[in-house]
């Protein structure tokens, strides 16, 4: 991991605790460090299962403490402005449904009219779409992204 060999850090869970602390001290939120902990625990757990290491140091390391942040809901006037703005856009109904039902972006993008039952007044959410940022519709994506390539 980085400059450290797996066989050397497997006996040092405090390495990860110091790493999380450095992340937080550098300005990252504790939730970010906690997510890194979860990812590292999974990765090292897999290395342990495959016997690349004899124990999982991240499972022993103390995860960063995360304070739950209270989410402030929108006021009625704010919701009305969001709905008004959404309905002026193409596919704005999806934004309104996401606001009303709390669907995720991918679930909202996967909505189809045939899943709406007008008699029962129900909407079935059966799947979600994944946004592929590398697909943007240009006929020649290499030319379009040429300014981002190193030469």
Chimera marker file (.cmm) of the C-alpha trace (Angstrom):
<marker_set name="trace">
<marker id="1" x="0.000" y="0.000" z="0.000" r="1" g="1" b="0" radius="0.5"/>
<marker id="2" x="1.795" y="3.065" z="-1.227" r="1" g="1" b="0" radius="0.5"/>
<marker id="3" x="5.404" y="2.753" z="-0.141" r="1" g="1" b="0" radius="0.5"/>
<marker id="4" x="4.576" y="0.076" z="2.452" r="1" g="1" b="0" radius="0.5"/>
<marker id="5" x="4.734" y="-3.635" z="1.796" r="1" g="1" b="0" radius="0.5"/>
<marker id="6" x="1.649" y="-5.675" z="2.683" r="1" g="1" b="0" radius="0.5"/>
<marker id="7" x="3.612" y="-8.133" z="4.786" r="1" g="1" b="0" radius="0.5"/>
<marker id="8" x="5.002" y="-5.287" z="6.934" r="1" g="1" b="0" radius="0.5"/>
<marker id="9" x="1.792" y="-3.408" z="7.629" r="1" g="1" b="0" radius="0.5"/>
<marker id="10" x="-0.304" y="-6.486" z="8.387" r="1" g="1" b="0" radius="0.5"/>
<marker id="11" x="0.840" y="-6.323" z="12.020" r="1" g="1" b="0" radius="0.5"/>
<marker id="12" x="0.347" y="-2.575" z="12.426" r="1" g="1" b="0" radius="0.5"/>
<marker id="13" x="-3.275" y="-1.402" z="12.632" r="1" g="1" b="0" radius="0.5"/>
<marker id="14" x="-2.016" y="1.888" z="14.089" r="1" g="1" b="0" radius="0.5"/>
<marker id="15" x="-0.604" y="2.708" z="10.648" r="1" g="1" b="0" radius="0.5"/>
<marker id="16" x="-4.162" y="3.047" z="9.393" r="1" g="1" b="0" radius="0.5"/>
<marker id="17" x="-5.284" y="5.022" z="12.430" r="1" g="1" b="0" radius="0.5"/>
<marker id="18" x="-2.468" y="7.540" z="11.823" r="1" g="1" b="0" radius="0.5"/>
<marker id="19" x="-3.373" y="7.613" z="8.129" r="1" g="1" b="0" radius="0.5"/>
<marker id="20" x="-7.013" y="8.483" z="8.928" r="1" g="1" b="0" radius="0.5"/>
<marker id="21" x="-5.861" y="11.175" z="11.338" r="1" g="1" b="0" radius="0.5"/>
<marker id="22" x="-3.602" y="12.721" z="8.673" r="1" g="1" b="0" radius="0.5"/>
<marker id="23" x="-6.530" y="12.723" z="6.238" r="1" g="1" b="0" radius="0.5"/>
<marker id="24" x="-8.730" y="14.598" z="8.714" r="1" g="1" b="0" radius="0.5"/>
<marker id="25" x="-5.932" y="17.025" z="9.659" r="1" g="1" b="0" radius="0.5"/>
<marker id="26" x="-5.394" y="17.805" z="5.966" r="1" g="1" b="0" radius="0.5"/>
<marker id="27" x="-8.969" y="19.087" z="5.784" r="1" g="1" b="0" radius="0.5"/>
<marker id="28" x="-10.916" y="16.026" z="4.658" r="1" g="1" b="0" radius="0.5"/>
<marker id="29" x="-14.105" y="15.197" z="6.495" r="1" g="1" b="0" radius="0.5"/>
<marker id="30" x="-14.162" y="12.291" z="8.947" r="1" g="1" b="0" radius="0.5"/>
<marker id="31" x="-16.815" y="10.643" z="6.756" r="1" g="1" b="0" radius="0.5"/>
<marker id="32" x="-14.278" y="10.513" z="3.896" r="1" g="1" b="0" radius="0.5"/>
<marker id="33" x="-11.693" y="8.860" z="6.154" r="1" g="1" b="0" radius="0.5"/>
<marker id="34" x="-14.371" y="6.445" z="7.360" r="1" g="1" b="0" radius="0.5"/>
<marker id="35" x="-15.203" y="5.517" z="3.755" r="1" g="1" b="0" radius="0.5"/>
<marker id="36" x="-11.498" y="4.894" z="3.098" r="1" g="1" b="0" radius="0.5"/>
<marker id="37" x="-11.479" y="2.641" z="6.179" r="1" g="1" b="0" radius="0.5"/>
<marker id="38" x="-14.438" y="0.641" z="4.867" r="1" g="1" b="0" radius="0.5"/>
<marker id="39" x="-12.835" y="0.249" z="1.436" r="1" g="1" b="0" radius="0.5"/>
<marker id="40" x="-9.462" y="-0.744" z="2.923" r="1" g="1" b="0" radius="0.5"/>
<marker id="41" x="-11.131" y="-3.233" z="5.299" r="1" g="1" b="0" radius="0.5"/>
<marker id="42" x="-12.832" y="-4.912" z="2.346" r="1" g="1" b="0" radius="0.5"/>
<marker id="43" x="-9.651" y="-4.963" z="0.238" r="1" g="1" b="0" radius="0.5"/>
<marker id="44" x="-7.487" y="-6.304" z="3.053" r="1" g="1" b="0" radius="0.5"/>
<marker id="45" x="-10.202" y="-8.819" z="3.912" r="1" g="1" b="0" radius="0.5"/>
<marker id="46" x="-9.936" y="-10.149" z="0.385" r="1" g="1" b="0" radius="0.5"/>
<marker id="47" x="-6.123" y="-10.270" z="0.646" r="1" g="1" b="0" radius="0.5"/>
<marker id="48" x="-6.523" y="-12.232" z="3.904" r="1" g="1" b="0" radius="0.5"/>
<marker id="49" x="-8.963" y="-14.702" z="2.293" r="1" g="1" b="0" radius="0.5"/>
<marker id="50" x="-6.523" y="-15.271" z="-0.564" r="1" g="1" b="0" radius="0.5"/>
<marker id="51" x="-3.711" y="-15.745" z="1.985" r="1" g="1" b="0" radius="0.5"/>
<marker id="52" x="-1.585" y="-12.845" z="0.758" r="1" g="1" b="0" radius="0.5"/>
<marker id="53" x="-1.487" y="-11.662" z="4.385" r="1" g="1" b="0" radius="0.5"/>
<marker id="54" x="-1.857" y="-13.574" z="7.659" r="1" g="1" b="0" radius="0.5"/>
<marker id="55" x="-4.271" y="-11.106" z="9.294" r="1" g="1" b="0" radius="0.5"/>
<marker id="56" x="-6.342" y="-8.079" z="8.374" r="1" g="1" b="0" radius="0.5"/>
<marker id="57" x="-4.884" y="-5.025" z="10.153" r="1" g="1" b="0" radius="0.5"/>
<marker id="58" x="-7.735" y="-2.764" z="9.048" r="1" g="1" b="0" radius="0.5"/>
<marker id="59" x="-10.276" y="-4.961" z="10.828" r="1" g="1" b="0" radius="0.5"/>
<marker id="60" x="-8.379" y="-4.263" z="14.050" r="1" g="1" b="0" radius="0.5"/>
<marker id="61" x="-7.798" y="-0.542" z="13.373" r="1" g="1" b="0" radius="0.5"/>
<marker id="62" x="-10.209" y="1.897" z="14.958" r="1" g="1" b="0" radius="0.5"/>
<marker id="63" x="-12.381" y="3.581" z="12.344" r="1" g="1" b="0" radius="0.5"/>
<marker id="64" x="-12.695" y="7.371" z="12.360" r="1" g="1" b="0" radius="0.5"/>
<marker id="65" x="-15.712" y="8.569" z="14.278" r="1" g="1" b="0" radius="0.5"/>
<marker id="66" x="-18.394" y="10.113" z="12.100" r="1" g="1" b="0" radius="0.5"/>
<marker id="67" x="-20.841" y="12.644" z="13.450" r="1" g="1" b="0" radius="0.5"/>
<marker id="68" x="-24.275" y="12.346" z="11.906" r="1" g="1" b="0" radius="0.5"/>
<marker id="69" x="-25.209" y="15.600" z="10.210" r="1" g="1" b="0" radius="0.5"/>
<marker id="70" x="-28.814" y="16.669" z="10.315" r="1" g="1" b="0" radius="0.5"/>
<marker id="71" x="-30.154" y="17.372" z="6.844" r="1" g="1" b="0" radius="0.5"/>
<marker id="72" x="-32.296" y="20.455" z="6.657" r="1" g="1" b="0" radius="0.5"/>
<marker id="73" x="-35.376" y="19.848" z="4.513" r="1" g="1" b="0" radius="0.5"/>
<marker id="74" x="-36.485" y="22.417" z="1.968" r="1" g="1" b="0" radius="0.5"/>
<marker id="75" x="-39.137" y="24.921" z="2.943" r="1" g="1" b="0" radius="0.5"/>
<marker id="76" x="-42.445" y="24.819" z="1.021" r="1" g="1" b="0" radius="0.5"/>
<marker id="77" x="-41.526" y="27.920" z="-0.993" r="1" g="1" b="0" radius="0.5"/>
<marker id="78" x="-38.150" y="26.398" z="-1.914" r="1" g="1" b="0" radius="0.5"/>
<marker id="79" x="-39.816" y="23.159" z="-3.037" r="1" g="1" b="0" radius="0.5"/>
<marker id="80" x="-42.256" y="25.140" z="-5.172" r="1" g="1" b="0" radius="0.5"/>
<marker id="81" x="-39.355" y="26.983" z="-6.844" r="1" g="1" b="0" radius="0.5"/>
<marker id="82" x="-37.542" y="23.678" z="-7.495" r="1" g="1" b="0" radius="0.5"/>
<marker id="83" x="-40.699" y="22.165" z="-9.032" r="1" g="1" b="0" radius="0.5"/>
<marker id="84" x="-41.307" y="25.281" z="-11.125" r="1" g="1" b="0" radius="0.5"/>
<marker id="85" x="-37.733" y="25.238" z="-12.455" r="1" g="1" b="0" radius="0.5"/>
<marker id="86" x="-37.781" y="21.465" z="-13.053" r="1" g="1" b="0" radius="0.5"/>
<marker id="87" x="-40.977" y="21.559" z="-15.092" r="1" g="1" b="0" radius="0.5"/>
<marker id="88" x="-39.361" y="24.043" z="-17.480" r="1" g="1" b="0" radius="0.5"/>
<marker id="89" x="-36.686" y="21.473" z="-18.336" r="1" g="1" b="0" radius="0.5"/>
<marker id="90" x="-36.768" y="18.435" z="-20.567" r="1" g="1" b="0" radius="0.5"/>
<marker id="91" x="-37.600" y="15.414" z="-18.380" r="1" g="1" b="0" radius="0.5"/>
<marker id="92" x="-38.432" y="17.756" z="-15.511" r="1" g="1" b="0" radius="0.5"/>
<marker id="93" x="-41.101" y="15.358" z="-14.258" r="1" g="1" b="0" radius="0.5"/>
<marker id="94" x="-38.287" y="13.070" z="-13.122" r="1" g="1" b="0" radius="0.5"/>
<marker id="95" x="-36.926" y="15.801" z="-10.854" r="1" g="1" b="0" radius="0.5"/>
<marker id="96" x="-40.364" y="16.368" z="-9.371" r="1" g="1" b="0" radius="0.5"/>
<marker id="97" x="-40.806" y="12.628" z="-8.754" r="1" g="1" b="0" radius="0.5"/>
<marker id="98" x="-37.335" y="12.428" z="-7.189" r="1" g="1" b="0" radius="0.5"/>
<marker id="99" x="-38.217" y="15.313" z="-4.897" r="1" g="1" b="0" radius="0.5"/>
<marker id="100" x="-41.590" y="13.827" z="-3.948" r="1" g="1" b="0" radius="0.5"/>
<marker id="101" x="-40.574" y="10.164" z="-3.591" r="1" g="1" b="0" radius="0.5"/>
<marker id="102" x="-36.896" y="10.425" z="-2.727" r="1" g="1" b="0" radius="0.5"/>
<marker id="103" x="-35.698" y="8.328" z="-5.650" r="1" g="1" b="0" radius="0.5"/>
<marker id="104" x="-32.014" y="8.260" z="-6.447" r="1" g="1" b="0" radius="0.5"/>
<marker id="105" x="-30.705" y="9.766" z="-9.683" r="1" g="1" b="0" radius="0.5"/>
<marker id="106" x="-30.331" y="6.386" z="-11.404" r="1" g="1" b="0" radius="0.5"/>
<marker id="107" x="-33.817" y="5.301" z="-10.347" r="1" g="1" b="0" radius="0.5"/>
<marker id="108" x="-35.295" y="8.540" z="-11.646" r="1" g="1" b="0" radius="0.5"/>
<marker id="109" x="-33.453" y="8.162" z="-14.965" r="1" g="1" b="0" radius="0.5"/>
<marker id="110" x="-34.808" y="4.619" z="-15.386" r="1" g="1" b="0" radius="0.5"/>
<marker id="111" x="-38.463" y="5.592" z="-14.950" r="1" g="1" b="0" radius="0.5"/>
<marker id="112" x="-40.829" y="4.649" z="-17.770" r="1" g="1" b="0" radius="0.5"/>
<marker id="113" x="-44.434" y="5.709" z="-18.281" r="1" g="1" b="0" radius="0.5"/>
<marker id="114" x="-45.598" y="2.087" z="-18.552" r="1" g="1" b="0" radius="0.5"/>
<marker id="115" x="-44.619" y="1.593" z="-14.907" r="1" g="1" b="0" radius="0.5"/>
<marker id="116" x="-47.237" y="4.140" z="-13.866" r="1" g="1" b="0" radius="0.5"/>
<marker id="117" x="-50.580" y="2.584" z="-12.891" r="1" g="1" b="0" radius="0.5"/>
<marker id="118" x="-53.104" y="5.413" z="-13.148" r="1" g="1" b="0" radius="0.5"/>
<marker id="119" x="-55.985" y="3.379" z="-11.676" r="1" g="1" b="0" radius="0.5"/>
<marker id="120" x="-54.098" y="2.356" z="-8.534" r="1" g="1" b="0" radius="0.5"/>
<marker id="121" x="-52.099" y="5.604" z="-8.554" r="1" g="1" b="0" radius="0.5"/>
<marker id="122" x="-48.830" y="3.715" z="-8.097" r="1" g="1" b="0" radius="0.5"/>
<marker id="123" x="-45.422" y="3.918" z="-9.707" r="1" g="1" b="0" radius="0.5"/>
<marker id="124" x="-43.168" y="0.854" z="-9.835" r="1" g="1" b="0" radius="0.5"/>
<marker id="125" x="-39.457" y="1.537" z="-9.536" r="1" g="1" b="0" radius="0.5"/>
<marker id="126" x="-37.820" y="-1.637" z="-10.788" r="1" g="1" b="0" radius="0.5"/>
<marker id="127" x="-34.304" y="-0.651" z="-11.760" r="1" g="1" b="0" radius="0.5"/>
<marker id="128" x="-31.731" y="2.112" z="-11.894" r="1" g="1" b="0" radius="0.5"/>
<marker id="129" x="-29.514" y="3.355" z="-14.687" r="1" g="1" b="0" radius="0.5"/>
<marker id="130" x="-25.845" y="4.046" z="-14.247" r="1" g="1" b="0" radius="0.5"/>
<marker id="131" x="-24.497" y="7.254" z="-15.740" r="1" g="1" b="0" radius="0.5"/>
<marker id="132" x="-21.478" y="6.560" z="-17.892" r="1" g="1" b="0" radius="0.5"/>
<marker id="133" x="-19.433" y="9.739" z="-17.850" r="1" g="1" b="0" radius="0.5"/>
<marker id="134" x="-17.145" y="8.471" z="-20.579" r="1" g="1" b="0" radius="0.5"/>
<marker id="135" x="-20.055" y="8.324" z="-23.050" r="1" g="1" b="0" radius="0.5"/>
<marker id="136" x="-21.053" y="11.790" z="-24.063" r="1" g="1" b="0" radius="0.5"/>
<marker id="137" x="-22.402" y="11.409" z="-27.596" r="1" g="1" b="0" radius="0.5"/>
<marker id="138" x="-19.688" y="13.021" z="-29.716" r="1" g="1" b="0" radius="0.5"/>
<marker id="139" x="-19.048" y="11.446" z="-33.105" r="1" g="1" b="0" radius="0.5"/>
<marker id="140" x="-15.309" y="11.662" z="-32.431" r="1" g="1" b="0" radius="0.5"/>
<marker id="141" x="-14.672" y="11.516" z="-28.672" r="1" g="1" b="0" radius="0.5"/>
<marker id="142" x="-10.870" y="11.437" z="-29.153" r="1" g="1" b="0" radius="0.5"/>
<marker id="143" x="-10.897" y="14.762" z="-30.947" r="1" g="1" b="0" radius="0.5"/>
<marker id="144" x="-13.365" y="16.203" z="-28.435" r="1" g="1" b="0" radius="0.5"/>
<marker id="145" x="-11.168" y="15.209" z="-25.495" r="1" g="1" b="0" radius="0.5"/>
<marker id="146" x="-7.835" y="15.971" z="-27.144" r="1" g="1" b="0" radius="0.5"/>
<marker id="147" x="-7.261" y="19.008" z="-24.930" r="1" g="1" b="0" radius="0.5"/>
<marker id="148" x="-7.255" y="16.679" z="-21.877" r="1" g="1" b="0" radius="0.5"/>
<marker id="149" x="-4.552" y="14.313" z="-23.238" r="1" g="1" b="0" radius="0.5"/>
<marker id="150" x="-0.911" y="14.731" z="-22.371" r="1" g="1" b="0" radius="0.5"/>
<marker id="151" x="1.437" y="14.890" z="-25.314" r="1" g="1" b="0" radius="0.5"/>
<link id1="1" id2="2" r="1" g="1" b="0" radius="0.2"/>
<link id1="2" id2="3" r="1" g="1" b="0" radius="0.2"/>
<link id1="3" id2="4" r="1" g="1" b="0" radius="0.2"/>
<link id1="4" id2="5" r="1" g="1" b="0" radius="0.2"/>
<link id1="5" id2="6" r="1" g="1" b="0" radius="0.2"/>
<link id1="6" id2="7" r="1" g="1" b="0" radius="0.2"/>
<link id1="7" id2="8" r="1" g="1" b="0" radius="0.2"/>
<link id1="8" id2="9" r="1" g="1" b="0" radius="0.2"/>
<link id1="9" id2="10" r="1" g="1" b="0" radius="0.2"/>
<link id1="10" id2="11" r="1" g="1" b="0" radius="0.2"/>
<link id1="11" id2="12" r="1" g="1" b="0" radius="0.2"/>
<link id1="12" id2="13" r="1" g="1" b="0" radius="0.2"/>
<link id1="13" id2="14" r="1" g="1" b="0" radius="0.2"/>
<link id1="14" id2="15" r="1" g="1" b="0" radius="0.2"/>
<link id1="15" id2="16" r="1" g="1" b="0" radius="0.2"/>
<link id1="16" id2="17" r="1" g="1" b="0" radius="0.2"/>
<link id1="17" id2="18" r="1" g="1" b="0" radius="0.2"/>
<link id1="18" id2="19" r="1" g="1" b="0" radius="0.2"/>
<link id1="19" id2="20" r="1" g="1" b="0" radius="0.2"/>
<link id1="20" id2="21" r="1" g="1" b="0" radius="0.2"/>
<link id1="21" id2="22" r="1" g="1" b="0" radius="0.2"/>
<link id1="22" id2="23" r="1" g="1" b="0" radius="0.2"/>
<link id1="23" id2="24" r="1" g="1" b="0" radius="0.2"/>
<link id1="24" id2="25" r="1" g="1" b="0" radius="0.2"/>
<link id1="25" id2="26" r="1" g="1" b="0" radius="0.2"/>
<link id1="26" id2="27" r="1" g="1" b="0" radius="0.2"/>
<link id1="27" id2="28" r="1" g="1" b="0" radius="0.2"/>
<link id1="28" id2="29" r="1" g="1" b="0" radius="0.2"/>
<link id1="29" id2="30" r="1" g="1" b="0" radius="0.2"/>
<link id1="30" id2="31" r="1" g="1" b="0" radius="0.2"/>
<link id1="31" id2="32" r="1" g="1" b="0" radius="0.2"/>
<link id1="32" id2="33" r="1" g="1" b="0" radius="0.2"/>
<link id1="33" id2="34" r="1" g="1" b="0" radius="0.2"/>
<link id1="34" id2="35" r="1" g="1" b="0" radius="0.2"/>
<link id1="35" id2="36" r="1" g="1" b="0" radius="0.2"/>
<link id1="36" id2="37" r="1" g="1" b="0" radius="0.2"/>
<link id1="37" id2="38" r="1" g="1" b="0" radius="0.2"/>
<link id1="38" id2="39" r="1" g="1" b="0" radius="0.2"/>
<link id1="39" id2="40" r="1" g="1" b="0" radius="0.2"/>
<link id1="40" id2="41" r="1" g="1" b="0" radius="0.2"/>
<link id1="41" id2="42" r="1" g="1" b="0" radius="0.2"/>
<link id1="42" id2="43" r="1" g="1" b="0" radius="0.2"/>
<link id1="43" id2="44" r="1" g="1" b="0" radius="0.2"/>
<link id1="44" id2="45" r="1" g="1" b="0" radius="0.2"/>
<link id1="45" id2="46" r="1" g="1" b="0" radius="0.2"/>
<link id1="46" id2="47" r="1" g="1" b="0" radius="0.2"/>
<link id1="47" id2="48" r="1" g="1" b="0" radius="0.2"/>
<link id1="48" id2="49" r="1" g="1" b="0" radius="0.2"/>
<link id1="49" id2="50" r="1" g="1" b="0" radius="0.2"/>
<link id1="50" id2="51" r="1" g="1" b="0" radius="0.2"/>
<link id1="51" id2="52" r="1" g="1" b="0" radius="0.2"/>
<link id1="52" id2="53" r="1" g="1" b="0" radius="0.2"/>
<link id1="53" id2="54" r="1" g="1" b="0" radius="0.2"/>
<link id1="54" id2="55" r="1" g="1" b="0" radius="0.2"/>
<link id1="55" id2="56" r="1" g="1" b="0" radius="0.2"/>
<link id1="56" id2="57" r="1" g="1" b="0" radius="0.2"/>
<link id1="57" id2="58" r="1" g="1" b="0" radius="0.2"/>
<link id1="58" id2="59" r="1" g="1" b="0" radius="0.2"/>
<link id1="59" id2="60" r="1" g="1" b="0" radius="0.2"/>
<link id1="60" id2="61" r="1" g="1" b="0" radius="0.2"/>
<link id1="61" id2="62" r="1" g="1" b="0" radius="0.2"/>
<link id1="62" id2="63" r="1" g="1" b="0" radius="0.2"/>
<link id1="63" id2="64" r="1" g="1" b="0" radius="0.2"/>
<link id1="64" id2="65" r="1" g="1" b="0" radius="0.2"/>
<link id1="65" id2="66" r="1" g="1" b="0" radius="0.2"/>
<link id1="66" id2="67" r="1" g="1" b="0" radius="0.2"/>
<link id1="67" id2="68" r="1" g="1" b="0" radius="0.2"/>
<link id1="68" id2="69" r="1" g="1" b="0" radius="0.2"/>
<link id1="69" id2="70" r="1" g="1" b="0" radius="0.2"/>
<link id1="70" id2="71" r="1" g="1" b="0" radius="0.2"/>
<link id1="71" id2="72" r="1" g="1" b="0" radius="0.2"/>
<link id1="72" id2="73" r="1" g="1" b="0" radius="0.2"/>
<link id1="73" id2="74" r="1" g="1" b="0" radius="0.2"/>
<link id1="74" id2="75" r="1" g="1" b="0" radius="0.2"/>
<link id1="75" id2="76" r="1" g="1" b="0" radius="0.2"/>
<link id1="76" id2="77" r="1" g="1" b="0" radius="0.2"/>
<link id1="77" id2="78" r="1" g="1" b="0" radius="0.2"/>
<link id1="78" id2="79" r="1" g="1" b="0" radius="0.2"/>
<link id1="79" id2="80" r="1" g="1" b="0" radius="0.2"/>
<link id1="80" id2="81" r="1" g="1" b="0" radius="0.2"/>
<link id1="81" id2="82" r="1" g="1" b="0" radius="0.2"/>
<link id1="82" id2="83" r="1" g="1" b="0" radius="0.2"/>
<link id1="83" id2="84" r="1" g="1" b="0" radius="0.2"/>
<link id1="84" id2="85" r="1" g="1" b="0" radius="0.2"/>
<link id1="85" id2="86" r="1" g="1" b="0" radius="0.2"/>
<link id1="86" id2="87" r="1" g="1" b="0" radius="0.2"/>
<link id1="87" id2="88" r="1" g="1" b="0" radius="0.2"/>
<link id1="88" id2="89" r="1" g="1" b="0" radius="0.2"/>
<link id1="89" id2="90" r="1" g="1" b="0" radius="0.2"/>
<link id1="90" id2="91" r="1" g="1" b="0" radius="0.2"/>
<link id1="91" id2="92" r="1" g="1" b="0" radius="0.2"/>
<link id1="92" id2="93" r="1" g="1" b="0" radius="0.2"/>
<link id1="93" id2="94" r="1" g="1" b="0" radius="0.2"/>
<link id1="94" id2="95" r="1" g="1" b="0" radius="0.2"/>
<link id1="95" id2="96" r="1" g="1" b="0" radius="0.2"/>
<link id1="96" id2="97" r="1" g="1" b="0" radius="0.2"/>
<link id1="97" id2="98" r="1" g="1" b="0" radius="0.2"/>
<link id1="98" id2="99" r="1" g="1" b="0" radius="0.2"/>
<link id1="99" id2="100" r="1" g="1" b="0" radius="0.2"/>
<link id1="100" id2="101" r="1" g="1" b="0" radius="0.2"/>
<link id1="101" id2="102" r="1" g="1" b="0" radius="0.2"/>
<link id1="102" id2="103" r="1" g="1" b="0" radius="0.2"/>
<link id1="103" id2="104" r="1" g="1" b="0" radius="0.2"/>
<link id1="104" id2="105" r="1" g="1" b="0" radius="0.2"/>
<link id1="105" id2="106" r="1" g="1" b="0" radius="0.2"/>
<link id1="106" id2="107" r="1" g="1" b="0" radius="0.2"/>
<link id1="107" id2="108" r="1" g="1" b="0" radius="0.2"/>
<link id1="108" id2="109" r="1" g="1" b="0" radius="0.2"/>
<link id1="109" id2="110" r="1" g="1" b="0" radius="0.2"/>
<link id1="110" id2="111" r="1" g="1" b="0" radius="0.2"/>
<link id1="111" id2="112" r="1" g="1" b="0" radius="0.2"/>
<link id1="112" id2="113" r="1" g="1" b="0" radius="0.2"/>
<link id1="113" id2="114" r="1" g="1" b="0" radius="0.2"/>
<link id1="114" id2="115" r="1" g="1" b="0" radius="0.2"/>
<link id1="115" id2="116" r="1" g="1" b="0" radius="0.2"/>
<link id1="116" id2="117" r="1" g="1" b="0" radius="0.2"/>
<link id1="117" id2="118" r="1" g="1" b="0" radius="0.2"/>
<link id1="118" id2="119" r="1" g="1" b="0" radius="0.2"/>
<link id1="119" id2="120" r="1" g="1" b="0" radius="0.2"/>
<link id1="120" id2="121" r="1" g="1" b="0" radius="0.2"/>
<link id1="121" id2="122" r="1" g="1" b="0" radius="0.2"/>
<link id1="122" id2="123" r="1" g="1" b="0" radius="0.2"/>
<link id1="123" id2="124" r="1" g="1" b="0" radius="0.2"/>
<link id1="124" id2="125" r="1" g="1" b="0" radius="0.2"/>
<link id1="125" id2="126" r="1" g="1" b="0" radius="0.2"/>
<link id1="126" id2="127" r="1" g="1" b="0" radius="0.2"/>
<link id1="127" id2="128" r="1" g="1" b="0" radius="0.2"/>
<link id1="128" id2="129" r="1" g="1" b="0" radius="0.2"/>
<link id1="129" id2="130" r="1" g="1" b="0" radius="0.2"/>
<link id1="130" id2="131" r="1" g="1" b="0" radius="0.2"/>
<link id1="131" id2="132" r="1" g="1" b="0" radius="0.2"/>
<link id1="132" id2="133" r="1" g="1" b="0" radius="0.2"/>
<link id1="133" id2="134" r="1" g="1" b="0" radius="0.2"/>
<link id1="134" id2="135" r="1" g="1" b="0" radius="0.2"/>
<link id1="135" id2="136" r="1" g="1" b="0" radius="0.2"/>
<link id1="136" id2="137" r="1" g="1" b="0" radius="0.2"/>
<link id1="137" id2="138" r="1" g="1" b="0" radius="0.2"/>
<link id1="138" id2="139" r="1" g="1" b="0" radius="0.2"/>
<link id1="139" id2="140" r="1" g="1" b="0" radius="0.2"/>
<link id1="140" id2="141" r="1" g="1" b="0" radius="0.2"/>
<link id1="141" id2="142" r="1" g="1" b="0" radius="0.2"/>
<link id1="142" id2="143" r="1" g="1" b="0" radius="0.2"/>
<link id1="143" id2="144" r="1" g="1" b="0" radius="0.2"/>
<link id1="144" id2="145" r="1" g="1" b="0" radius="0.2"/>
<link id1="145" id2="146" r="1" g="1" b="0" radius="0.2"/>
<link id1="146" id2="147" r="1" g="1" b="0" radius="0.2"/>
<link id1="147" id2="148" r="1" g="1" b="0" radius="0.2"/>
<link id1="148" id2="149" r="1" g="1" b="0" radius="0.2"/>
<link id1="149" id2="150" r="1" g="1" b="0" radius="0.2"/>
<link id1="150" id2="151" r="1" g="1" b="0" radius="0.2"/>
</marker_set>
